[in-house]
Amino acid sequence: MARVVLTAQAQRELNELGRKIHYRITGVLLRLEGWPAVSGAKPLRHGLAGRFRIRTGDYRIQFYLNGQEVIVEKIGHRDGFYGD
């Protein structure tokens, strides 16, 4: 089992979401506790190498691993998600 940790930015982004998507994202975060047995997570490439993303609908969660921790650093809508 992994421990899921949200950065301050990710926590802010989660808090700004509407109730319905907030609930869905929270469900994905609970699934991430089962890392590495999590389906749907894909490794990112190029400048984001070493990070992963998992999606739920039109929303993305970007994270990386640090030992037994899953560090969530970004949560947002797919439009412009990787451009920041």
Secondary structure, DSSP 8 states (H G I E B T S, - for coil): --EEEE-HHHHHHHHTS-HHHHHHHHHHHHHHTTTTS-TT-EE--GGGTTEEEEEETTEEEEEEEETTEEEEEEEEESTTTTT-
